[in-house]
Amino acid sequence: MRQLLIIVSLGILAGAARAQTAPGPPRARAAAAFTGRVTDATTGEAVPGATVLFTDLKQGAATDAAGTFSFADLPRGRFGVQVRSLGYTTVSLTVDTGSGQPLAVKLSPAATEIGQVVVTGVSAATEARRSPIPTTVVDHTRLNQTSGTNMIDALAHTPGVSQITTGAAISKPVVRGLGYNRVTTLNNGAKQEGQQWGDEHGIEIDEFSVDRAEIIKGPGSLLYGSDAMAGVINLLAPEPIADGHITGSATANYQTNNRQQGYSLENAGNINGLNWLVRGTRKVAGDYQNRYDGRVFNSGFNEWDANGYVGLNKSWGYSHLNFSTFNQQLGLVDGGRDSLTGRFVKDFAIGPTIASVPVPNTGFSGYGLEIPRQQINHLRFGTDNSFILGDQGARLAVQLNYQQNLRREFGNVLDPAETNLYFQLRTLDYALRYYLPEINGWNVTVGTSGLHQQSRNLGQEFLIPAYVMNEAGVFGVVKKSFGNLDLGGGLRYDVRRIGADPLFLDGDEHPTDAATAGAETKFGGFRSTFQNYSGSLGGAYNVSDKLTLKGNVSRGFRAPNIAELGSNGRHEGTIRYEIGRPDLKAETSLQLDGGISYATDHVRLSVDAFENTISNYIFTRRLLNHAGTDSLTAASPGAPSVGVYEYGAGRAQLVGGEATFDVHPHPLDWLHFENSFSMVRAHQIGVSDDQRYLPFIPADRLQSELRGNFRRQGQRLTNSYVRFQLEHTFAQNRYFSAFDTETATPGYTLFNAGAGTDVADAKGRTLFSLFITANNLFDVAYQSHLSRLKYADINYTTGRMGVFNMGRTVSFKLVVPLAFK
């Protein structure tokens, strides 16, 4: 495999060199001046403020009052450009920047937001409607109008997307019933390598840094390897600003339920191709509350973040140096209660002993965190480069990133500074992609990607063994259009090797060697190699401008993670003891996707369906003792006992999909009635009835939203909106009941509402934007089936099991744009 990787890498570089040295006109590497004008297709009038974006070149411009735009330093060649403006249908086309001919674009007014959305997480930038892979884009406008306590919380309203939660600060994405290491999260196009195997922390990305999100469903994205089997969530930074400008923004957010405050400052500029973006963010939240639990003890968090880039955009391409630092502290909800009062309990140190007492109502004031708590620090430095090779549009993209993820858990009230668990994860990852020049409509991308990763245990307790992991993969992706038929597909081959170190503990639970008398084997140590291929083949057929048919077949591959292979312990965030199995095999999947969409200026209907069969599907189940009752263990002497769960595997089948129906009735073009329905049916094949259903599968969900958009109200109010949303989650009675692993979850209905507007000055320049959002307007007490706090201790005064989700909250967000040049 190492020889194969070397051969492919040399082939890529040799091809790039040939493309760069191929004969061509003398101007091939010179800069191109590219100009154009954007007008209204109906009236012929200029469209000022339209965005003109070369996605793959990371260069953008805005039209002036006359509708004109210009680029002074574009590479020569054929590249995709996107032209969009609010209230118009987006235009996407391929242009020759070296032709010397100005571009004339006519935008057609549209009552809907149904544009030719472009996605970047598949290969080269591609129109979503022309891609056979199911894809959803959540843009900046929608993110501003949707309130959440974290980034994934805001995306979880997207059809086909849900979240596994552990309180307000901890959310992990689930795409079509699959989560954890089956979903790859990208930070502005680069893999985010935290500790995705864990339940008890989120994705460690500043939510204010995200301008839009691309959600690619299924194993159709071949650029990212093993962990992209269920799909990819690409969180993207704001688009580049026009040359000669320096801008910024100040954002403030307050949420009433947990008194969450968020503040973020951004500065971005582009001076003669030297461009930058820098952002700093502060978030703090207290304990959240709901109707049944009151305030949930120790559910607050605080966060300090900084991120950005600096780089050059020239005629040869671009080169950016990226950085980000995410620093979060959060309380861990264990859900322990007093049996007489039903109040949450807090541990106190009384001399050398620990006492648990009910928390008084005054114990919830302020933003302080108690034991147990967690601290996350994620540091990333990386470089993102794209080099133009020749004048035919060939380019070589190179990414290299270093990441360090530190996760500490504090659970000893006798010594609050003691790190019970302390993981240090260091990752060096790379991606090399060569985009061949387009030949007769064929677009081909080949490349390689991989990583080197090392994890160490630096704490007093041990949940997973220290390990070293190496991964490498090669891939090829091809696209071709035959009139109205767009075909795409590719193949990828991956190898992952993971080596876990053995660990022996003495009678005091301290590390020792195997020869010590009475030494206990905590981790046996193992060496495992996983290798397999993944692939995708599909097409999108545009029957007409309104009707599109899609189909795709794909094969995915996922190697087991370190927790599944080697865990042996319990930590504060999980409320359970976990045992891994080193003999687990890699998961492989075969997924079929089909879709149909019909869109006019006033109606949109789409249906996407899938069937996914997974071999060696890995999940946890509760262990019972010989008497058929719960196996219980304690993390330490005197600590509460928790259930024991073991990882296992089976053959799984998931079937489901999403349907959307949006109406924008004429002549009430300002009125929008949008509806969606999502469902997943997931079961094991060839097992008893009580083991039939898979654990942690989201319930069916129906969403309906009535929204009014008002482009201008008088001279000062623009882009105003009012929205009302109903979100009904059906009862989940298909659950993994074996060994008392899961319980059924009742259905519930939430009502949300929102309003917002831009406020402009007398010259039409936006002074600030205000967004008001109310979630769970009627303060419904509910538990999500994917909430891990659902299995916390019972409240004996009410008979209710676990902790409930957040009650009513109202969010106020203020965004102030800044212009320095």
C-alpha angles and dihedrals in degrees: 000000000000090000090049091052092049092049093048093046091050090048091053093049092045091051090049091050092050090050091050095049097039115123114268143141117303090248093061095111097032123108119264126221107216124187139169149151133243120210140171109265092215103043102020090229122139119267107219121198095027116150118237110191134180095200099191092046095046091228125129142170139184128227119248129225090286092051094249128134136181141193119200103187111034123145115252116249143069113310137161118255129190124205118191141160133174110272095021136092110257116246120215121184143146117250137184105236093194097055094092090224119126117238118241114198125184116198120206117219113247129194091204135057090238100127134153093275114201122216126196104188098082106056125299114357108295136184108252093225091054094049119091090209114092107249136173127192122203106197131206094263092055092047091054091050094048118072123209139157090236140007098270091046088060093049096046092086089068114108109261094017127100137153142238106223140192102185130313100311101043119073130150122191123249119194117195092336097314126105146148112052091356091076120062116211117205125202103211092328099319125101115262106224109193124129098295092168091073127090096203106069138047135233098287098229125131105249092209090060093062116096096174140348130225117204114197112190123213133003093302094111105084098178098084110047135216103357095053093075094116096034146280132274109200113194108198132200122228116292119261116276125233121278114269096030134111116190141161145174140217119210130189127182133183127184119194104209099065096012089246115183125192129182127178134175124195134186124184133172146170119199116171092330095314101118135174145170126195129178137180124194137188124189130175131172137176129213115310123228142210137182097263104037101031107210113000107231117240097003096126129107143182132207142192118192139173129178144151145114143246124204153127129269111194141149089278092057129263141298122196132182110211130196137175136172121192119189122179137166119190141170119244116226110221093172096221113163141190109253094219103044102022090229122140113261130228127205117234130190111235104181108300093341135078124231126190115212132173114267112243120225089256089061091079099061122111131013100282122134126224136202123311098049139145137222123204126189119178120180125185133181120175148151126229117194138174121184122194112224115200126327101290098080099264114148141174118220120199126184126181124174139178117200133181120191119189119187122181128181122198116198108147113098089187088061109018092182093057113111106222091183123018120173123186112193121182122185134184110190133176140186128192119186129176116199107201119216114268111264119189090334095311115131115192130182124185129176153128134244137176148134148227114221134181129185127191133187112228100164138087096257132046130220104158129021122254108262148177121218130189124187135178136170141175126208146174128203127189134188130186134172123213103187106290093355118090116191126190139169147131150177134242134187122199137187122193124183121187127183121190122197122232118243129199125190130203125219091282092054091252123138115264138153129277093254094063112111111254093009114165120220106233095170123012096204125232145189119220135177124198123186134165145129135257129196147172137203126175149129144220118212119196102208087182139337087281105037126061129175123198137188133171139172119198141173121212135195132198128178117214115263126235095264092053091049104038117008118134114165150043132262135188098258098056104049087214145073115249131204123192131204121223091199095067117126128220120273119244125187140192113203130186119197129188131174146171128193132184119188134176131163090275109022134048127182125176135169124188120183132179143182118201124185115190126192118208092013106189123218141142128256132185117257120226127200126239091275090058093248130116120296104228132191137169128228090225138353110293094015120123116271119248135192122271119234128188130198117241140161140231143157111279137190124196122189127177146090148188133270126194131188119183126180127192103177120213128261089018091068091158091064121087126186109186126181135178138177125196129187141169128188111194128177143153120249122234101009137113120280095257090056095041100101124063120239124251098021114153120244123243113280134201121193128186126180131185111196136174119204118195115187096196134011109182120315100308109039119072136166091015120171143178122197138183120191135190116198115186119185113193124225114276106223094153100085139139099265097168115116089003089283096144140011132210119268124216120232123252141186124222127192120208131182139182146176135186147156146185115242115211135191126238091279093053096255115141112250097183143332124230125199124185119187131178117197122193089008095188094046096243115189108226145148122221114225087232095052110112090201086069087083098051121117122307120255101231094196092061103020091233119139122223134346123307129230126261119297128217116333132175119206126203117193125183121189119188116190117215127203120194099165 
